[in-house]
């Protein structure tokens, strides 16, 4: 509606994270728009309570991540955003060189602010923060499969230490007792730099969101956004998410090597789906081509699963031979070129696994805006888009998200 205020302007460091956040805000009663890439002057940001900008900035050089994030924030502020939200992964995916710390610094500088909070907790998916340490289920982050992530291996669960190595800002901690007491707002207001905030349950996240009402910048996983919509005078949002159900075939494209995605692939193949594993070395020397993968999908009698997912030792060997960045880039480029060929051929229902892979596929399809559809699993909705004027249903899944049978059951939400 004309004149509708923009309450939250969010910047997500990957596409699946943006989708997860958009879903959280939508469930909180906000009208949400998700746009892909830095908004330009022609991007219509009107008519929404929240706009979520999805970038592909998690693993690029920190200087580039800062440039993209700041440009996005400037566009959101020009559109009237009252509060900025910087969204990163619930497993705090980063390295000692960034990118979480440098982006936080840049956004605080843009706003002229000196304080914010950091809380990646997402209890529904087993991510909790206690005494400043990040847990994945009952394991410390540093003991979880994230310790072997090919791009951002997380080998320290102490977020004060992790973030402290990335930023010149002071990093402190607010413990769970303060979160559940009556001193949380005062503790946040006294923060200088970044406060790592404990959260074990969704109620903790709602309390943090409420206490951060007056913060110009909030940072974290999508979970902390649970408490933000209630801070704003929202109009009645009766537009419930409806299932996109275009006619056509289904396909799964997976670049993530996370343990969760590997289990989902195993489940789909065991259920009779057709599988084609991509090999970065074979792609590099031309033994495996996009044309071959397209022919495989076309000929499949069941849902084709085209995946580069592999165990950590196989990933490490590919990175050793090709270089870390090139190994991943080869797969992303492969999927980016394959996706539009599939869409042209009538594959109108596509699941993509992995944040980097999702960003590459969306770029290959030329999609610049996405609408939220029904939730498949926590943090994973179906999305509505168009390709060459035709409807397209996309599920963009973070590598670590989703139940083991998600690839089998997701299609039921499109009936």
C-alpha positions as a LaTeX table, in Angstrom:
\begin{tabular}{lrrr}
\hline
Residue & $x$ (\AA) & $y$ (\AA) & $z$ (\AA) \\
\hline
Unk1 & 0.00 & 0.00 & 0.00 \\
Unk2 & 1.21 & 3.53 & $-0.70$ \\
Unk3 & 2.98 & 5.15 & 2.20 \\
Unk4 & 3.44 & 1.91 & 4.12 \\
Unk5 & 6.50 & 2.31 & 6.39 \\
Unk6 & 9.46 & $-0.01$ & 5.99 \\
Unk7 & 10.19 & $-1.24$ & 9.49 \\
Unk8 & 13.03 & $-3.73$ & 8.94 \\
Unk9 & 15.65 & $-3.68$ & 6.22 \\
Unk10 & 17.60 & $-6.94$ & 6.31 \\
Unk11 & 20.83 & $-8.00$ & 4.64 \\
Unk12 & 21.55 & $-11.72$ & 4.46 \\
Unk13 & 24.95 & $-13.11$ & 3.49 \\
Unk14 & 23.48 & $-15.91$ & 1.41 \\
Unk15 & 20.29 & $-16.73$ & $-0.40$ \\
Unk16 & 19.00 & $-19.56$ & 1.77 \\
Unk17 & 19.59 & $-17.49$ & 4.89 \\
Unk18 & 17.58 & $-14.66$ & 3.37 \\
Unk19 & 14.73 & $-17.05$ & 2.64 \\
Unk20 & 14.84 & $-18.41$ & 6.18 \\
Unk21 & 14.69 & $-14.88$ & 7.60 \\
Unk22 & 11.90 & $-13.82$ & 5.25 \\
Unk23 & 9.88 & $-16.82$ & 6.40 \\
Unk24 & 10.44 & $-15.96$ & 10.07 \\
Unk25 & 9.33 & $-12.36$ & 9.62 \\
Unk26 & 6.34 & $-13.43$ & 7.54 \\
Unk27 & 5.21 & $-15.84$ & 10.25 \\
Unk28 & 5.43 & $-12.90$ & 12.67 \\
Unk29 & 2.79 & $-11.05$ & 10.68 \\
Unk30 & 4.98 & $-8.89$ & 8.45 \\
Unk31 & 4.48 & $-8.36$ & 4.75 \\
Unk32 & 7.90 & $-9.33$ & 3.39 \\
Unk33 & 9.70 & $-8.83$ & 0.11 \\
Unk34 & 12.86 & $-10.73$ & $-0.77$ \\
Unk35 & 15.15 & $-9.31$ & $-3.44$ \\
Unk36 & 18.28 & $-10.84$ & $-4.90$ \\
Unk37 & 21.40 & $-8.71$ & $-4.99$ \\
Unk38 & 22.01 & $-5.08$ & $-4.06$ \\
Unk39 & 18.81 & $-3.10$ & $-4.80$ \\
Unk40 & 19.23 & $-0.45$ & $-7.47$ \\
Unk41 & 17.16 & 2.64 & $-8.16$ \\
Unk42 & 14.67 & 0.62 & $-10.21$ \\
Unk43 & 14.00 & $-1.95$ & $-7.45$ \\
Unk44 & 10.55 & $-1.48$ & $-5.96$ \\
Unk45 & 10.86 & $-1.79$ & $-2.18$ \\
Unk46 & 7.46 & $-0.28$ & $-1.41$ \\
Unk47 & 4.48 & $-1.99$ & 0.17 \\
Unk48 & 6.37 & $-4.18$ & 2.62 \\
Unk49 & 6.93 & $-4.12$ & 6.36 \\
Unk50 & 10.29 & $-5.81$ & 5.84 \\
Unk51 & 12.61 & $-6.18$ & 2.88 \\
Unk52 & 15.25 & $-8.91$ & 2.89 \\
Unk53 & 18.20 & $-8.46$ & 0.55 \\
Unk54 & 19.97 & $-11.70$ & $-0.28$ \\
Unk55 & 23.65 & $-11.43$ & $-1.12$ \\
Unk56 & 26.29 & $-14.02$ & $-1.94$ \\
Unk57 & 28.82 & $-12.58$ & 0.46 \\
Unk58 & 29.53 & $-15.24$ & 3.07 \\
Unk59 & 32.77 & $-16.56$ & 1.61 \\
Unk60 & 33.96 & $-13.80$ & $-0.73$ \\
Unk61 & 36.86 & $-11.53$ & 0.36 \\
Unk62 & 35.86 & $-9.42$ & 3.37 \\
Unk63 & 36.36 & $-6.14$ & 1.51 \\
Unk64 & 33.85 & $-7.21$ & $-1.14$ \\
Unk65 & 31.37 & $-8.40$ & 1.48 \\
Unk66 & 31.60 & $-5.02$ & 3.20 \\
Unk67 & 31.03 & $-3.14$ & $-0.07$ \\
Unk68 & 27.95 & $-5.18$ & $-1.01$ \\
Unk69 & 26.49 & $-5.08$ & 2.51 \\
Unk70 & 26.98 & $-1.35$ & 2.89 \\
Unk71 & 25.46 & $-0.63$ & $-0.52$ \\
Unk72 & 22.45 & $-2.77$ & 0.39 \\
Unk73 & 22.06 & $-0.99$ & 3.73 \\
Unk74 & 22.19 & 2.39 & 2.03 \\
Unk75 & 19.41 & 1.35 & $-0.35$ \\
Unk76 & 17.29 & 0.07 & 2.54 \\
Unk77 & 17.82 & 3.25 & 4.54 \\
Unk78 & 16.84 & 5.36 & 1.53 \\
Unk79 & 13.64 & 3.31 & 1.39 \\
Unk80 & 12.97 & 4.31 & 5.01 \\
Unk81 & 14.10 & 1.25 & 6.97 \\
Unk82 & 13.83 & 1.97 & 10.69 \\
Unk83 & 16.00 & $-0.94$ & 11.79 \\
Unk84 & 18.70 & $-2.88$ & 9.96 \\
Unk85 & 19.21 & $-6.61$ & 10.45 \\
Unk86 & 22.40 & $-8.39$ & 9.38 \\
Unk87 & 21.65 & $-12.09$ & 8.98 \\
Unk88 & 24.34 & $-14.78$ & 8.95 \\
Unk89 & 24.25 & $-18.53$ & 9.43 \\
Unk90 & 23.11 & $-20.13$ & 12.67 \\
Unk91 & 26.48 & $-21.89$ & 12.74 \\
Unk92 & 28.30 & $-18.52$ & 12.49 \\
Unk93 & 30.06 & $-19.59$ & 9.29 \\
Unk94 & 33.16 & $-17.40$ & 8.95 \\
Unk95 & 36.93 & $-17.35$ & 9.17 \\
Unk96 & 39.40 & $-15.31$ & 11.21 \\
Unk97 & 39.52 & $-12.87$ & 8.27 \\
Unk98 & 35.75 & $-12.30$ & 8.31 \\
Unk99 & 33.18 & $-11.78$ & 7.08 \\
Unk100 & 30.83 & $-11.27$ & 10.03 \\
Unk101 & 33.02 & $-8.88$ & 12.03 \\
Unk102 & 33.99 & $-6.55$ & 9.16 \\
Unk103 & 30.38 & $-6.24$ & 7.96 \\
Unk104 & 29.15 & $-5.44$ & 11.48 \\
Unk105 & 31.82 & $-2.74$ & 11.76 \\
Unk106 & 30.80 & $-1.23$ & 8.43 \\
Unk107 & 27.08 & $-1.18$ & 9.24 \\
Unk108 & 27.63 & 0.41 & 12.65 \\
Unk109 & 29.83 & 3.03 & 11.02 \\
Unk110 & 27.15 & 3.76 & 8.40 \\
Unk111 & 24.54 & 4.22 & 11.11 \\
Unk112 & 26.81 & 6.20 & 13.41 \\
Unk113 & 26.16 & 3.64 & 16.15 \\
Unk114 & 28.54 & 2.04 & 18.63 \\
Unk115 & 26.64 & $-1.07$ & 19.75 \\
Unk116 & 24.80 & $-4.12$ & 18.52 \\
Unk117 & 24.19 & $-7.72$ & 19.50 \\
Unk118 & 25.09 & $-11.03$ & 17.90 \\
Unk119 & 22.94 & $-14.11$ & 18.42 \\
Unk120 & 23.00 & $-16.95$ & 15.85 \\
Unk121 & 20.79 & $-19.25$ & 17.94 \\
Unk122 & 18.05 & $-21.24$ & 16.16 \\
Unk123 & 16.73 & $-23.72$ & 18.76 \\
Unk124 & 14.24 & $-25.33$ & 16.38 \\
Unk125 & 17.19 & $-26.58$ & 14.35 \\
Unk126 & 19.33 & $-27.35$ & 17.39 \\
Unk127 & 21.50 & $-24.21$ & 17.43 \\
Unk128 & 21.80 & $-22.71$ & 20.90 \\
Unk129 & 24.19 & $-20.30$ & 22.62 \\
Unk130 & 25.18 & $-20.88$ & 26.25 \\
Unk131 & 27.95 & $-19.03$ & 28.07 \\
Unk132 & 28.86 & $-17.55$ & 24.73 \\
Unk133 & 29.47 & $-20.99$ & 23.20 \\
Unk134 & 27.56 & $-22.17$ & 20.14 \\
Unk135 & 26.07 & $-25.66$ & 20.24 \\
Unk136 & 24.74 & $-27.79$ & 17.39 \\
Unk137 & 22.36 & $-30.17$ & 19.11 \\
Unk138 & 24.27 & $-31.43$ & 22.15 \\
Unk139 & 27.68 & $-30.86$ & 20.55 \\
Unk140 & 29.86 & $-27.83$ & 20.70 \\
Unk141 & 30.14 & $-26.26$ & 17.26 \\
Unk142 & 33.80 & $-27.24$ & 17.20 \\
Unk143 & 32.87 & $-30.91$ & 17.68 \\
Unk144 & 30.06 & $-30.90$ & 15.11 \\
Unk145 & 30.37 & $-31.68$ & 11.38 \\
Unk146 & 30.91 & $-27.92$ & 10.88 \\
Unk147 & 34.52 & $-28.45$ & 11.94 \\
Unk148 & 35.06 & $-29.98$ & 8.49 \\
Unk149 & 33.16 & $-27.38$ & 6.43 \\
Unk150 & 35.13 & $-26.98$ & 3.18 \\
Unk151 & 34.97 & $-23.17$ & 3.13 \\
Unk152 & 34.42 & $-22.09$ & 6.73 \\
Unk153 & 35.63 & $-24.84$ & 9.09 \\
Unk154 & 34.39 & $-23.90$ & 12.57 \\
Unk155 & 36.90 & $-25.19$ & 15.13 \\
Unk156 & 36.17 & $-22.81$ & 18.00 \\
Unk157 & 32.75 & $-22.72$ & 19.69 \\
Unk158 & 33.49 & $-19.63$ & 21.83 \\
Unk159 & 31.83 & $-16.84$ & 19.85 \\
Unk160 & 33.52 & $-14.11$ & 21.88 \\
Unk161 & 36.86 & $-15.47$ & 20.72 \\
Unk162 & 35.70 & $-16.14$ & 17.15 \\
Unk163 & 34.25 & $-12.68$ & 16.62 \\
Unk164 & 37.09 & $-11.05$ & 18.53 \\
Unk165 & 39.54 & $-12.34$ & 15.91 \\
Unk166 & 37.49 & $-10.70$ & 13.14 \\
Unk167 & 36.89 & $-7.21$ & 14.48 \\
Unk168 & 38.51 & $-4.29$ & 16.23 \\
Unk169 & 35.28 & $-3.73$ & 18.17 \\
Unk170 & 35.06 & $-4.86$ & 21.79 \\
Unk171 & 33.19 & $-8.17$ & 22.09 \\
Unk172 & 31.40 & $-9.04$ & 25.32 \\
Unk173 & 28.85 & $-11.61$ & 26.50 \\
Unk174 & 25.36 & $-11.46$ & 28.00 \\
Unk175 & 24.53 & $-14.69$ & 29.82 \\
Unk176 & 21.31 & $-16.65$ & 29.96 \\
Unk177 & 20.49 & $-15.46$ & 33.47 \\
Unk178 & 20.42 & $-11.87$ & 32.27 \\
Unk179 & 18.34 & $-12.83$ & 29.22 \\
Unk180 & 15.74 & $-14.45$ & 31.49 \\
Unk181 & 15.83 & $-11.76$ & 34.17 \\
Unk182 & 14.77 & $-8.13$ & 34.19 \\
Unk183 & 18.18 & $-6.65$ & 33.30 \\
Unk184 & 18.44 & $-7.59$ & 29.62 \\
Unk185 & 17.50 & $-4.22$ & 28.16 \\
Unk186 & 19.86 & $-2.41$ & 30.51 \\
Unk187 & 22.67 & $-4.84$ & 29.64 \\
Unk188 & 22.11 & $-4.28$ & 25.93 \\
Unk189 & 21.98 & $-0.52$ & 26.34 \\
Unk190 & 25.29 & $-0.63$ & 28.22 \\
Unk191 & 26.96 & $-2.60$ & 25.41 \\
Unk192 & 29.90 & $-1.08$ & 23.59 \\
Unk193 & 30.81 & $-2.94$ & 20.45 \\
Unk194 & 29.14 & $-6.32$ & 20.06 \\
Unk195 & 27.41 & $-8.39$ & 22.74 \\
Unk196 & 27.19 & $-12.16$ & 22.18 \\
Unk197 & 23.82 & $-13.03$ & 23.72 \\
Unk198 & 22.94 & $-16.46$ & 25.10 \\
Unk199 & 19.71 & $-18.10$ & 23.87 \\
Unk200 & 18.50 & $-21.64$ & 24.44 \\
Unk201 & 14.78 & $-21.45$ & 23.63 \\
Unk202 & 12.52 & $-19.49$ & 21.31 \\
Unk203 & 11.25 & $-17.57$ & 24.35 \\
Unk204 & 14.83 & $-16.38$ & 24.94 \\
Unk205 & 14.96 & $-15.13$ & 21.34 \\
Unk206 & 11.65 & $-13.31$ & 21.71 \\
Unk207 & 12.95 & $-11.62$ & 24.85 \\
Unk208 & 16.12 & $-10.54$ & 23.03 \\
Unk209 & 14.10 & $-9.17$ & 20.11 \\
Unk210 & 11.87 & $-7.18$ & 22.44 \\
Unk211 & 14.85 & $-5.78$ & 24.35 \\
Unk212 & 16.53 & $-4.73$ & 21.09 \\
Unk213 & 13.55 & $-2.61$ & 20.06 \\
Unk214 & 15.57 & 0.61 & 19.96 \\
Unk215 & 18.71 & $-0.83$ & 18.36 \\
Unk216 & 19.38 & 0.55 & 14.88 \\
Unk217 & 21.27 & $-2.65$ & 14.02 \\
Unk218 & 20.52 & $-6.21$ & 15.10 \\
Unk219 & 22.66 & $-9.14$ & 13.94 \\
Unk220 & 22.22 & $-12.88$ & 14.14 \\
Unk221 & 20.57 & $-15.92$ & 12.67 \\
Unk222 & 16.95 & $-15.83$ & 11.66 \\
Unk223 & 15.92 & $-17.04$ & 15.12 \\
Unk224 & 16.48 & $-13.70$ & 16.83 \\
Unk225 & 14.02 & $-12.17$ & 14.35 \\
Unk226 & 11.23 & $-14.07$ & 16.17 \\
Unk227 & 10.99 & $-11.18$ & 18.61 \\
Unk228 & 11.24 & $-8.27$ & 16.18 \\
Unk229 & 7.81 & $-8.03$ & 14.46 \\
Unk230 & 6.04 & $-7.39$ & 17.77 \\
Unk231 & 8.06 & $-4.16$ & 18.14 \\
Unk232 & 6.23 & $-2.52$ & 15.24 \\
Unk233 & 2.61 & $-1.40$ & 14.61 \\
Unk234 & 1.77 & $-3.95$ & 11.92 \\
Unk235 & $-1.36$ & $-3.82$ & 9.82 \\
Unk236 & $-3.46$ & $-6.96$ & 9.65 \\
Unk237 & $-1.68$ & $-9.17$ & 7.14 \\
Unk238 & $-4.31$ & $-11.55$ & 5.83 \\
Unk239 & $-2.32$ & $-12.70$ & 2.82 \\
Unk240 & $-1.49$ & $-16.23$ & 3.90 \\
Unk241 & 1.24 & $-18.07$ & 2.04 \\
Unk242 & $-0.22$ & $-20.28$ & $-0.66$ \\
Unk243 & 1.42 & $-23.18$ & $-2.38$ \\
Unk244 & 2.97 & $-22.51$ & $-5.76$ \\
Unk245 & 1.90 & $-25.45$ & $-7.89$ \\
Unk246 & 3.12 & $-25.01$ & $-11.45$ \\
Unk247 & 2.68 & $-27.90$ & $-13.82$ \\
Unk248 & 5.90 & $-29.63$ & $-14.73$ \\
Unk249 & 8.66 & $-31.95$ & $-13.60$ \\
Unk250 & 10.72 & $-31.87$ & $-10.41$ \\
Unk251 & 14.47 & $-31.92$ & $-9.87$ \\
Unk252 & 16.99 & $-31.65$ & $-7.02$ \\
Unk253 & 20.31 & $-29.81$ & $-7.39$ \\
Unk254 & 22.71 & $-30.15$ & $-4.46$ \\
Unk255 & 26.09 & $-28.51$ & $-4.06$ \\
Unk256 & 26.24 & $-28.62$ & $-0.26$ \\
Unk257 & 28.55 & $-31.16$ & 1.34 \\
Unk258 & 26.98 & $-30.86$ & 4.79 \\
Unk259 & 26.12 & $-33.99$ & 6.73 \\
Unk260 & 22.41 & $-33.10$ & 6.62 \\
Unk261 & 22.37 & $-32.76$ & 2.84 \\
Unk262 & 24.29 & $-36.00$ & 2.39 \\
Unk263 & 21.69 & $-37.81$ & 4.51 \\
Unk264 & 18.89 & $-36.25$ & 2.46 \\
Unk265 & 20.52 & $-37.41$ & $-0.77$ \\
Unk266 & 20.99 & $-40.92$ & 0.62 \\
Unk267 & 17.33 & $-41.00$ & 1.61 \\
Unk268 & 16.16 & $-39.85$ & $-1.82$ \\
Unk269 & 18.33 & $-42.37$ & $-3.65$ \\
Unk270 & 17.17 & $-45.16$ & $-1.34$ \\
Unk271 & 13.58 & $-44.17$ & $-2.17$ \\
Unk272 & 14.26 & $-44.71$ & $-5.87$ \\
Unk273 & 15.17 & $-41.22$ & $-7.08$ \\
Unk274 & 17.70 & $-41.10$ & $-9.94$ \\
Unk275 & 21.16 & $-39.89$ & $-8.89$ \\
Unk276 & 24.05 & $-38.30$ & $-10.77$ \\
Unk277 & 27.10 & $-37.33$ & $-8.70$ \\
Unk278 & 29.20 & $-34.45$ & $-9.97$ \\
Unk279 & 32.98 & $-34.61$ & $-9.72$ \\
Unk280 & 34.87 & $-31.28$ & $-9.73$ \\
Unk281 & 37.89 & $-32.95$ & $-11.30$ \\
Unk282 & 35.77 & $-34.42$ & $-14.11$ \\
Unk283 & 34.10 & $-31.06$ & $-14.66$ \\
Unk284 & 37.50 & $-29.37$ & $-14.76$ \\
Unk285 & 38.92 & $-31.59$ & $-17.49$ \\
Unk286 & 35.70 & $-31.83$ & $-19.53$ \\
Unk287 & 34.80 & $-35.45$ & $-18.74$ \\
Unk288 & 31.53 & $-34.32$ & $-17.13$ \\
Unk289 & 29.47 & $-31.67$ & $-18.91$ \\
Unk290 & 26.27 & $-29.71$ & $-18.39$ \\
Unk291 & 24.88 & $-31.31$ & $-21.55$ \\
Unk292 & 25.40 & $-34.78$ & $-20.06$ \\
Unk293 & 23.67 & $-33.79$ & $-16.82$ \\
Unk294 & 20.76 & $-32.30$ & $-18.75$ \\
Unk295 & 20.37 & $-35.48$ & $-20.78$ \\
Unk296 & 20.45 & $-37.52$ & $-17.56$ \\
Unk297 & 17.65 & $-35.41$ & $-16.05$ \\
Unk298 & 15.57 & $-35.59$ & $-19.21$ \\
Unk299 & 15.88 & $-39.38$ & $-19.38$ \\
Unk300 & 15.20 & $-40.02$ & $-15.67$ \\
Unk301 & 12.01 & $-41.92$ & $-14.92$ \\
Unk302 & 11.92 & $-40.54$ & $-11.37$ \\
Unk303 & 12.99 & $-37.25$ & $-9.80$ \\
Unk304 & 16.63 & $-36.63$ & $-10.75$ \\
Unk305 & 19.08 & $-35.75$ & $-7.99$ \\
Unk306 & 22.18 & $-34.05$ & $-9.42$ \\
Unk307 & 24.65 & $-33.54$ & $-6.62$ \\
Unk308 & 28.24 & $-32.64$ & $-5.85$ \\
Unk309 & 27.83 & $-33.54$ & $-2.19$ \\
Unk310 & 30.66 & $-35.73$ & $-0.90$ \\
Unk311 & 32.33 & $-36.80$ & 2.33 \\
Unk312 & 34.92 & $-34.44$ & 3.88 \\
Unk313 & 37.94 & $-36.45$ & 2.72 \\
Unk314 & 36.76 & $-36.41$ & $-0.91$ \\
Unk315 & 36.07 & $-32.68$ & $-0.72$ \\
Unk316 & 39.53 & $-32.08$ & 0.75 \\
Unk317 & 41.16 & $-34.03$ & $-2.08$ \\
Unk318 & 39.33 & $-32.01$ & $-4.74$ \\
Unk319 & 40.38 & $-28.80$ & $-3.01$ \\
Unk320 & 43.97 & $-29.99$ & $-2.82$ \\
Unk321 & 44.08 & $-30.72$ & $-6.54$ \\
Unk322 & 42.05 & $-27.77$ & $-7.81$ \\
Unk323 & 42.32 & $-25.18$ & $-5.05$ \\
Unk324 & 39.62 & $-24.50$ & $-2.47$ \\
Unk325 & 37.86 & $-21.69$ & $-4.31$ \\
Unk326 & 38.08 & $-23.23$ & $-7.79$ \\
Unk327 & 36.62 & $-26.56$ & $-6.70$ \\
Unk328 & 33.51 & $-24.86$ & $-5.35$ \\
Unk329 & 33.27 & $-22.39$ & $-8.23$ \\
Unk330 & 33.29 & $-25.19$ & $-10.80$ \\
Unk331 & 30.27 & $-26.84$ & $-9.19$ \\
Unk332 & 28.41 & $-23.56$ & $-8.73$ \\
Unk333 & 28.98 & $-22.56$ & $-12.36$ \\
Unk334 & 27.86 & $-26.03$ & $-13.50$ \\
Unk335 & 24.57 & $-25.78$ & $-11.58$ \\
Unk336 & 24.05 & $-22.17$ & $-12.69$ \\
Unk337 & 24.25 & $-23.26$ & $-16.34$ \\
Unk338 & 22.18 & $-26.41$ & $-15.83$ \\
Unk339 & 19.23 & $-24.81$ & $-13.99$ \\
Unk340 & 17.93 & $-22.59$ & $-16.83$ \\
Unk341 & 18.18 & $-25.51$ & $-19.27$ \\
Unk342 & 16.05 & $-27.59$ & $-16.91$ \\
Unk343 & 13.53 & $-24.77$ & $-16.46$ \\
Unk344 & 13.28 & $-24.31$ & $-20.24$ \\
Unk345 & 12.57 & $-28.03$ & $-20.56$ \\
Unk346 & 9.65 & $-27.95$ & $-18.12$ \\
Unk347 & 11.35 & $-28.66$ & $-14.79$ \\
Unk348 & 9.26 & $-26.14$ & $-12.85$ \\
Unk349 & 9.74 & $-27.53$ & $-9.32$ \\
Unk350 & 13.33 & $-27.44$ & $-8.15$ \\
Unk351 & 14.98 & $-27.95$ & $-4.76$ \\
Unk352 & 18.48 & $-26.49$ & $-4.40$ \\
Unk353 & 20.67 & $-27.53$ & $-1.46$ \\
Unk354 & 23.41 & $-25.21$ & $-0.22$ \\
Unk355 & 23.65 & $-21.45$ & 0.16 \\
Unk356 & 26.39 & $-20.94$ & $-2.42$ \\
Unk357 & 24.67 & $-23.31$ & $-4.84$ \\
Unk358 & 21.32 & $-21.56$ & $-4.37$ \\
Unk359 & 22.89 & $-18.20$ & $-5.12$ \\
Unk360 & 24.48 & $-19.58$ & $-8.28$ \\
Unk361 & 21.24 & $-21.20$ & $-9.47$ \\
Unk362 & 19.22 & $-18.04$ & $-8.86$ \\
Unk363 & 21.80 & $-16.02$ & $-10.79$ \\
Unk364 & 21.69 & $-18.55$ & $-13.62$ \\
Unk365 & 17.90 & $-18.31$ & $-13.75$ \\
Unk366 & 18.01 & $-14.52$ & $-13.66$ \\
Unk367 & 15.55 & $-14.41$ & $-10.74$ \\
Unk368 & 15.59 & $-11.07$ & $-8.89$ \\
Unk369 & 12.55 & $-11.41$ & $-6.59$ \\
Unk370 & 11.01 & $-14.25$ & $-4.61$ \\
Unk371 & 7.70 & $-14.62$ & $-2.78$ \\
Unk372 & 7.30 & $-16.81$ & 0.29 \\
Unk373 & 5.27 & $-20.01$ & $-0.06$ \\
Unk374 & 4.48 & $-22.78$ & 2.43 \\
Unk375 & 7.07 & $-24.05$ & 4.88 \\
Unk376 & 8.59 & $-27.46$ & 4.14 \\
Unk377 & 10.81 & $-27.77$ & 7.21 \\
Unk378 & 11.93 & $-25.19$ & 9.78 \\
Unk379 & 13.63 & $-22.41$ & 7.85 \\
Unk380 & 12.89 & $-23.89$ & 4.41 \\
Unk381 & 9.83 & $-22.66$ & 2.46 \\
Unk382 & 8.78 & $-23.14$ & $-1.10$ \\
Unk383 & 9.30 & $-19.88$ & $-2.99$ \\
Unk384 & 7.44 & $-18.45$ & $-5.96$ \\
Unk385 & 9.35 & $-16.98$ & $-8.89$ \\
Unk386 & 9.07 & $-16.68$ & $-12.64$ \\
Unk387 & 11.36 & $-17.82$ & $-15.43$ \\
Unk388 & 10.80 & $-16.64$ & $-19.00$ \\
Unk389 & 7.31 & $-15.57$ & $-17.92$ \\
Unk390 & 6.37 & $-18.99$ & $-16.54$ \\
Unk391 & 5.81 & $-19.84$ & $-12.85$ \\
Unk392 & 8.60 & $-21.60$ & $-11.02$ \\
Unk393 & 8.56 & $-23.23$ & $-7.57$ \\
Unk394 & 11.92 & $-23.15$ & $-5.81$ \\
Unk395 & 13.02 & $-24.47$ & $-2.43$ \\
Unk396 & 16.39 & $-23.00$ & $-1.47$ \\
Unk397 & 17.78 & $-25.04$ & 1.40 \\
Unk398 & 20.70 & $-24.20$ & 3.62 \\
Unk399 & 23.04 & $-27.19$ & 3.57 \\
Unk400 & 22.53 & $-27.90$ & 7.28 \\
Unk401 & 18.73 & $-27.57$ & 7.27 \\
Unk402 & 15.89 & $-29.98$ & 6.75 \\
Unk403 & 14.82 & $-33.42$ & 7.91 \\
Unk404 & 16.45 & $-36.53$ & 6.48 \\
Unk405 & 13.39 & $-37.25$ & 4.30 \\
Unk406 & 12.91 & $-33.67$ & 3.10 \\
Unk407 & 13.78 & $-34.45$ & $-0.52$ \\
Unk408 & 11.06 & $-37.10$ & $-0.50$ \\
Unk409 & 8.25 & $-35.22$ & 1.31 \\
Unk410 & 8.75 & $-31.61$ & 0.13 \\
Unk411 & 6.65 & $-32.14$ & $-2.99$ \\
Unk412 & 3.54 & $-32.84$ & $-0.92$ \\
Unk413 & 3.38 & $-29.14$ & $-0.01$ \\
Unk414 & 2.85 & $-28.31$ & $-3.71$ \\
Unk415 & $-0.26$ & $-30.47$ & $-4.10$ \\
\hline
\end{tabular}
